[in-house]
Amino acid sequence: MGTGKKPGSLIEAELKNFKVRRPDVLSSLQQVELLEEKTVLKLHPKAKSDLKEIADNGLLSYKKNGAAKKYPPFKVGILFSGGPASGGHNIIAGLYDALKELNGESQVIGIMNGADGLIKADAKVLTVQDIDSIRNQGGFYLLGTSRTKVEKKESFDACLSTIKKLELDGLLVAGGDDSNTNAAHLAARVKKEGLNCSVIGIPKTIDGDLAYPPYLETSFGFYTAARTYSEMVGNICRDLPSSRKIWHFVKLMGRSASWITLETAFQTQPNIALIGEEIKEKGLTISEIIDEICEVVLKRHKAGKKYGIVLIPEGIVEFIPEIKGLIKKVNAAIVKIGNDEFMKMCLQARREVILVELDESTQRLFASLPQEVQNGLLCGLDPHGNVQVSQIASEVLIMDLVCQKLEKQGIKLTTQTHFYGYDGRCGYPTVFDATYTYNLGRAASLLVASKKSGYLVSLNNLSADVSEWKALALPLAGMMSVEERKGKESLVISKYLVDLRSKAFLEFSSLREKWALEDSYLCPGPIQYWGPKELVEAKSVTMQLNC
């Protein structure tokens, strides 16, 4: 007779027992001390004034000192913020194991549904059963997440009240650039109020746009997402010379940065991979981009190859001058109307009110776009107050324009579009991400134990063997810069974009002409957990080239 409990898959069960490795420096936490480095991150004047409570934080490194310390029990909260990223559960597991190692009476408090839970004091003490159930598992399902921002005074006050109520010694915020910006401001408020709670950031984003070389080499979840997409793209690459008749246009995640597309390109060697940052730097128009794609298609067509694949970063439309201008004007129009009111309208009514707000030339551009692209522009604003770029079918736009241009030359393409987005963010983490996140959790525990607040925990030297990885803590205030957000200057952590002078981009640039004309396709296959070390412990190509 069944127990009524739904059994997990075999891989789920096996991964719960999979043991990740620890760097030598984090192997025995009671013998580790934190040292302030002479290197100082340059502090923006606004950070010095707005975050004065944590502005004097210096860069910290972890060193073994041989003398074991004794620690009191700690209560440490942890929350996820923003979209899920593979490896998040191992932060909790690493934190739990580390705190129990420091003192068996320590507790990990799970904050439910991200910042919402912190504001509402929705939390629970995590048990060993909770922890063992999520080791090496994908997603954020144990705690959930949200995109709620802590910006207003009443929200900060509610968070401080929760910290007091739960008697937290530490709070870990696993999130991207915006979430860690929030963590910095929260750390300053906590210290200003005299609360004895360390607020620590954990670098998370599948887009790969949270990094601070050489101190922070990557964010967790990026490599797993890129490898998941690469498996799917690789499958298409195997189909291309098999069916010999289809051009595939594939959109990949990455609104502001094209790291996912660049990494997937290295993993699969497509015929064309568009990099948004290159388009922006060169000031390429949509017609120039289409011309470049058509040139490759024509050369392959003349060689008898009526097939190929184009990789497109999600945020490419924001890098194309005329489309970016259109998005900006649509954005302003929706703000003027009011997003809530706008979203109450039917799609046709939204189209009509937007067209009224646009000038004549912008109206013509809007009308020239495929219907699916127009509809994407009319999906309202995201929590940041921006047009939802992920809803804009840029792969359809580029495919249609390529087909239209080639039809005028007597060439009719057979095409297919794809968008790989949420498909890649919650899978089982690669061994790299599982190891990286577990040890981020361990490293974070020592920041709490040492009463350090306003830091982002980091591991680097990641291209080396795990045993040689180093641990650092970056002062959040030192990572800040000023950008315009919602029409005003705001202190934020800037996004890490593809640098056209980086080793990774230069290597890609040297190879893409060969990939364009030859069938150099790679099929990396699924993520592996057992087998040759080179396969199991593989790492991001872009990270290894740049670090």
C-alpha positions in Angstrom: 0.0 0.0 0.0 1.3 3.5 -0.8 2.2 6.0 1.8 0.5 8.9 -0.1 3.9 10.6 -0.4 4.9 11.4 -4.0 8.3 9.8 -4.7 11.0 11.9 -6.3 12.9 11.0 -9.4 15.9 8.8 -9.3 18.2 11.7 -10.1 16.6 13.8 -7.4 17.3 11.1 -4.8 20.9 10.5 -6.0 21.7 14.3 -6.0 20.5 14.7 -2.5 23.3 12.4 -1.5 25.9 13.9 -3.8 28.8 15.4 -1.8 30.2 18.6 -3.1 33.8 19.6 -2.4 35.1 22.4 -0.1 38.0 24.7 -0.8 40.9 24.2 1.6 40.4 27.6 3.1 36.8 26.7 4.1 37.4 23.1 5.1 37.5 23.9 8.9 35.7 27.1 9.7 36.8 27.4 13.3 40.3 27.8 12.1 39.6 30.7 9.7 40.0 34.4 10.3 39.0 37.4 8.2 41.7 39.8 7.2 41.2 43.3 5.8 43.2 43.7 2.6 45.2 46.8 1.7 43.2 46.9 -1.6 40.4 49.4 -1.2 37.5 49.6 -3.6 36.9 53.1 -5.0 34.0 54.7 -3.2 31.5 56.9 -5.0 30.8 60.2 -3.1 27.1 59.4 -3.0 27.9 56.0 -1.5 30.0 57.8 1.2 27.0 60.0 2.1 24.1 57.7 1.6 25.7 54.6 3.0 28.0 56.2 5.6 27.2 53.4 8.2 29.0 50.8 6.0 31.1 53.1 3.8 34.3 52.3 5.8 34.1 48.6 5.1 37.3 47.2 3.5 37.9 44.2 1.3 38.1 41.0 3.4 40.0 37.8 2.7 39.7 34.5 4.4 42.8 32.9 5.8 43.6 29.8 7.9 45.3 30.7 11.1 45.6 27.3 12.8 43.9 28.3 16.1 40.4 26.9 16.5 37.9 29.4 17.9 34.7 28.9 19.9 31.5 30.6 18.8 28.1 31.1 20.5 24.9 29.9 18.7 23.6 32.1 15.9 20.2 32.8 14.4 20.6 33.6 10.7 17.8 34.4 8.3 18.1 33.8 4.5 15.8 35.0 1.7 15.8 34.7 -2.1 15.1 37.8 -4.2 14.2 38.1 -7.8 14.0 35.2 -10.3 15.2 31.7 -9.4 18.7 30.5 -10.3 20.1 27.0 -9.9 22.2 26.4 -6.8 20.2 28.6 -4.4 19.2 25.7 -2.2 22.8 24.8 -1.7 23.4 28.2 -0.1 20.9 27.2 2.6 22.6 23.8 3.0 26.1 25.3 3.1 25.0 27.9 5.6 23.2 25.3 7.8 26.1 22.9 7.9 28.5 25.8 8.6 26.5 27.2 11.5 26.1 23.8 13.1 29.8 23.3 12.7 30.5 26.6 14.6 27.9 25.8 17.3 25.4 23.0 17.2 22.7 25.2 18.8 22.7 27.6 15.8 19.5 28.0 13.7 18.8 28.9 10.1 15.6 30.9 9.6 14.0 30.7 6.2 12.3 33.9 5.1 9.3 33.0 3.0 8.7 34.6 -0.4 11.6 37.0 -0.5 11.3 40.6 0.7 7.6 40.0 1.2 8.3 37.6 4.0 10.8 40.0 5.6 8.3 42.8 5.6 5.5 40.5 6.9 7.7 38.5 9.3 6.7 35.3 7.5 9.5 32.9 8.4 10.2 29.4 9.8 13.1 27.6 11.5 14.6 25.1 9.0 15.1 21.6 10.2 17.7 19.0 9.2 14.9 17.3 7.2 14.2 20.5 5.3 17.9 20.9 4.5 18.5 17.3 3.4 15.4 17.5 1.1 16.9 20.3 -1.0 20.6 19.5 -1.3 21.8 19.9 -4.9 18.2 20.6 -6.0 17.1 23.3 -8.5 14.8 26.2 -8.0 13.9 28.2 -4.9 10.8 26.1 -3.9 11.8 25.6 -0.2 11.4 29.3 0.5 10.0 30.9 -2.6 11.0 34.3 -3.9 9.6 37.7 -5.0 10.6 40.8 -6.8 9.4 43.2 -4.1 11.8 46.1 -3.5 12.5 47.5 -0.1 12.6 51.2 -0.9 10.1 53.2 1.2 10.6 54.1 4.8 7.7 51.9 6.0 9.1 48.9 4.2 12.5 49.4 5.9 10.8 49.9 9.2 8.9 46.6 8.7 12.1 44.8 7.9 13.8 46.1 11.0 10.8 45.1 13.0 11.1 41.5 11.6 14.9 41.4 12.4 14.1 42.4 16.0 11.2 40.0 16.3 13.2 37.0 15.0 16.3 38.1 17.0 18.4 37.6 13.9 22.2 37.7 14.2 22.5 37.7 10.4 20.4 38.0 7.3 21.5 36.7 3.9 20.0 38.2 0.7 20.5 36.1 -2.4 19.9 38.2 -5.4 21.1 40.2 -8.3 22.4 43.8 -8.7 19.1 45.4 -7.6 18.6 43.0 -4.7 22.1 43.5 -3.4 21.6 47.3 -3.8 18.7 46.8 -1.4 20.9 44.7 0.9 23.4 47.6 1.1 20.7 50.1 2.1 19.2 47.7 4.6 22.7 47.0 6.1 23.1 50.8 6.6 19.7 51.1 8.2 20.3 48.2 10.5 23.6 49.6 11.7 22.1 53.1 12.1 19.4 51.6 14.3 22.0 49.9 16.4 20.8 46.4 15.7 23.4 43.6 16.1 22.5 41.9 12.8 24.9 41.3 9.8 23.3 41.9 6.4 25.2 39.9 3.8 24.6 39.7 0.0 24.9 36.6 -2.1 25.6 37.1 -5.9 22.8 35.5 -7.9 21.6 36.0 -11.5 21.4 33.7 -14.5 22.1 36.6 -16.8 25.8 36.8 -15.6 25.5 40.6 -15.2 26.6 40.6 -11.5 30.3 40.4 -11.4 33.2 42.6 -10.2 36.5 41.2 -11.6 38.8 40.2 -10.3 37.1 40.0 -6.9 33.8 38.5 -8.0 34.2 36.3 -11.1 30.6 35.1 -11.6 27.2 34.9 -10.1 25.6 31.7 -9.2 23.1 30.1 -11.6 24.7 31.6 -14.7 26.6 28.5 -15.8 23.8 26.1 -15.2 21.4 28.2 -17.2 23.9 28.6 -20.0 24.6 24.9 -20.1 20.9 24.1 -20.1 20.3 26.4 -23.1 23.4 25.0 -24.7 22.0 21.5 -24.5 18.8 22.6 -26.3 20.8 24.7 -28.9 23.2 21.8 -29.4 20.2 19.5 -30.2 19.2 22.0 -32.9 22.8 22.0 -34.1 22.6 18.2 -34.6 19.3 18.6 -36.4 20.6 21.2 -38.9 22.9 19.0 -41.0 20.4 16.2 -40.6 17.3 17.8 -42.0 19.3 20.4 -44.1 16.4 22.8 -44.6 15.7 25.1 -41.7 17.1 28.4 -40.3 16.5 28.6 -36.6 16.3 31.9 -34.8 16.8 31.4 -31.0 16.3 34.1 -28.4 18.1 33.5 -25.1 17.8 35.2 -21.7 19.8 38.3 -20.9 18.1 41.7 -20.9 21.0 44.0 -20.3 23.9 41.7 -20.9 24.7 39.2 -23.6 26.8 36.8 -21.5 24.3 33.9 -21.8 24.4 34.2 -25.6 28.2 34.5 -25.6 28.6 31.4 -23.4 26.1 29.4 -25.4 28.0 30.4 -28.6 31.2 28.9 -27.2 29.4 25.8 -26.1 27.7 25.2 -29.5 29.5 27.2 -32.2 26.4 28.6 -34.1 26.5 30.3 -37.5 25.6 33.7 -36.0 25.5 35.0 -32.5 24.4 38.6 -32.0 26.0 40.4 -29.1 23.9 43.4 -27.9 26.9 45.3 -26.5 28.7 45.1 -29.9 25.6 46.4 -31.6 25.4 49.3 -29.2 29.1 50.2 -29.5 29.0 50.1 -33.3 25.6 51.9 -33.4 24.2 49.3 -35.8 20.7 50.0 -37.1 18.1 47.2 -37.5 18.7 47.2 -41.3 22.5 46.9 -40.9 22.0 43.9 -38.5 19.6 42.3 -41.1 22.1 42.9 -43.9 24.9 41.1 -41.9 22.7 38.1 -41.2 21.5 37.9 -44.9 25.1 38.0 -46.1 25.9 34.8 -44.1 22.6 33.2 -45.2 23.5 34.0 -48.9 27.0 32.6 -48.6 25.7 29.4 -47.1 23.0 29.2 -49.6 25.5 29.4 -52.5 27.5 26.6 -50.8 24.4 24.4 -50.9 23.7 24.9 -47.2 20.1 26.0 -46.8 20.1 25.8 -43.0 21.7 27.5 -40.0 21.2 29.0 -36.6 21.1 32.5 -35.2 21.4 33.2 -31.4 19.8 36.4 -30.2 20.1 37.9 -26.7 16.7 38.8 -25.1 17.6 42.5 -24.6 18.9 43.1 -28.2 16.0 45.5 -28.9 17.3 47.9 -26.3 20.7 48.0 -28.1 19.2 48.9 -31.5 18.9 52.7 -31.7 15.6 53.1 -33.4 13.9 50.3 -31.4 15.4 51.6 -28.2 13.9 55.0 -29.0 10.5 53.4 -29.6 10.7 51.5 -26.3 11.5 54.6 -24.4 8.6 56.5 -25.9 6.2 53.6 -25.3 7.5 53.4 -21.7 6.9 57.1 -21.2 3.4 56.8 -22.6 2.5 54.0 -20.3 3.8 55.9 -17.3 1.7 58.9 -18.3 -1.4 56.8 -18.7 -0.7 54.8 -15.5 0.4 51.1 -15.8 -2.6 49.8 -13.8 -5.1 51.7 -16.0 -3.2 50.7 -19.1 -3.4 47.0 -18.2 -7.1 47.1 -17.6 -7.6 47.9 -21.3 -8.0 45.3 -24.0 -5.1 44.9 -26.4 -6.7 46.9 -29.2 -7.5 49.8 -26.8 -3.9 49.8 -25.5 -2.6 50.0 -29.1 -4.9 52.9 -29.8 -3.9 55.0 -26.7 -0.2 54.3 -27.3 -0.4 55.5 -30.9 -2.0 58.7 -29.8 1.0 59.4 -27.6 3.6 58.7 -30.3 4.9 61.1 -32.9 4.4 60.4 -36.6 7.7 58.7 -37.3 7.5 56.5 -34.2 3.9 55.6 -35.2 5.2 54.4 -38.6 8.0 52.4 -36.9 5.5 50.8 -34.5 3.1 49.9 -37.4 5.9 48.4 -39.4 6.7 45.8 -36.7 5.2 42.3 -36.8 2.0 42.0 -34.8 3.6 39.7 -32.3 6.3 42.3 -31.6 3.7 45.1 -31.2 1.8 43.0 -28.7 5.0 42.5 -26.7 5.4 46.2 -26.4 1.9 46.5 -25.0 2.4 44.1 -22.1 2.8 46.9 -19.5 5.7 47.6 -17.2 7.8 45.3 -15.1 8.4 45.9 -11.3 11.3 48.2 -12.2 8.9 50.5 -14.2 10.3 49.4 -17.6 8.6 47.9 -20.7 8.8 44.1 -20.4 11.6 43.4 -23.0 11.3 39.6 -22.5 7.7 39.9 -24.0 9.0 41.5 -27.2 9.5 38.7 -29.8 12.8 40.0 -31.1 13.5 36.6 -32.7 10.3 37.0 -34.7 11.2 40.5 -35.7 14.7 39.5 -37.0 13.4 36.4 -38.7 10.6 38.3 -40.5 12.9 41.0 -41.7 15.6 38.5 -42.9 12.9 36.6 -44.8 11.4 39.7 -46.3 14.8 40.9 -47.6 15.8 37.5 -49.0 12.4 37.0 -50.7 13.2 40.1 -52.8 16.3 38.3 -54.0 14.3 35.2 -54.9 15.2 33.1 -51.8 12.5 31.7 -49.6 13.7 30.4 -46.2 12.2 27.7 -44.1 12.4 29.1 -40.6 11.7 28.3 -36.9 11.8 30.5 -33.8 12.6 29.6 -30.2 12.8 31.4 -26.9 14.7 29.7 -24.1 14.0 31.6 -20.9 12.4 30.1 -17.8 13.4 26.7 -19.2 16.9 27.2 -17.9 16.7 28.8 -14.5 15.5 26.0 -12.2 17.2 22.9 -13.4 19.5 20.8 -11.2 22.6 22.8 -10.7 25.8 21.9 -12.4 28.5 20.5 -10.1 30.2 23.9 -10.4 27.1 25.8 -9.3 26.3 23.3 -6.6 29.8 23.6 -5.2 30.0 27.4 -5.7 26.8 28.0 -3.8 27.4 25.6 -1.0 30.7 27.3 -0.2 29.2 30.8 -0.6 26.9 29.7 2.3 29.8 28.5 4.3 31.8 31.7 3.7 28.8 33.8 4.6 28.4 32.1 8.0 31.8 33.5 9.0 30.8 37.0 8.2 27.9 36.7 10.6 30.1 35.0 13.2 32.6 37.9 12.9 29.8 40.5 13.0 30.7 41.9 9.6 27.8 43.6 7.8 27.3 45.3 4.4 29.3 42.8 2.4 28.8 40.6 -0.7 30.4 37.2 -0.2 32.5 35.9 -3.1 34.7 33.0 -4.1 37.4 33.5 -6.7 40.3 31.7 -8.4 37.5 29.6 -9.8 39.4 28.4 -12.8 41.6 26.4 -10.5 40.8 23.2 -8.7 38.1 23.6 -6.0 40.7 23.0 -3.3 42.5 26.2 -4.4 39.4 28.5 -4.5 39.8 31.6 -2.4 37.1 33.4 -0.3 36.5 37.1 -0.2 34.0 39.6 1.1 33.4 42.7 -1.0 32.1 45.9 0.6 28.8 46.6 -1.0 29.2 50.4 -0.7 32.4 50.1 -2.8 30.5 48.4 -5.6 28.1 51.2 -6.0 27.8 53.8 -8.8 25.1 56.3 -9.8 22.7 55.7 -12.6 19.4 57.2 -13.7 16.5 55.2 -12.5 12.9 56.3 -12.9 14.0 59.8 -13.9 16.4 60.4 -10.9 19.9 59.6 -9.9 20.1 56.5 -7.8 22.9 54.7 -6.0 23.0 51.1 -7.5 25.3 48.3 -8.3 26.0 48.6 -12.0 25.4 45.7 -14.3 28.4 43.8 -15.7 28.2 43.9 -19.5 30.2 42.2 -22.2 33.3 44.2 -22.8 34.4 44.1 -26.5 38.0 44.3 -25.3 37.7 41.3 -23.0 39.5 38.0 -23.8 36.2 36.2 -24.1 34.8 38.5 -26.7 38.0 38.7 -28.7 38.2 34.9 -28.8 34.6 34.8 -30.0 35.3 37.4 -32.6 38.3 35.5 -34.0 36.1 32.3 -34.4 32.8 33.5 -35.7 33.7 33.9 -39.4 34.7 30.2 -39.4 31.5 29.2 -37.6 29.4 31.3 -40.0 30.3 29.3 -43.1 31.4 25.9 -41.8 29.2 23.4 -39.9 31.4 23.7 -36.8 28.4 22.8 -34.5 29.0 21.4 -31.1 26.4 19.4 -29.1 27.5 19.6 -25.4 24.7 17.3 -24.3 23.1 17.2 -20.8 24.8 18.3 -17.6 26.7 15.4 -16.0 27.3 14.5 -12.3 29.3 11.3 -12.7 32.2 10.5 -15.1 35.5 12.1 -16.1 36.4 15.1 -13.9 36.8 17.4 -17.0 33.2 16.7 -17.8 31.7 16.7 -14.3 33.6 19.8 -13.0 33.4 21.8 -16.3 33.1 25.6 -15.9 32.0 28.6 -17.9 34.2 29.3 -20.9 33.6 33.0 -20.7 34.6 33.1 -17.0 37.8 31.1 -17.6 38.8 33.3 -20.5 38.2 36.5 -18.6 39.6 35.6 -15.2 
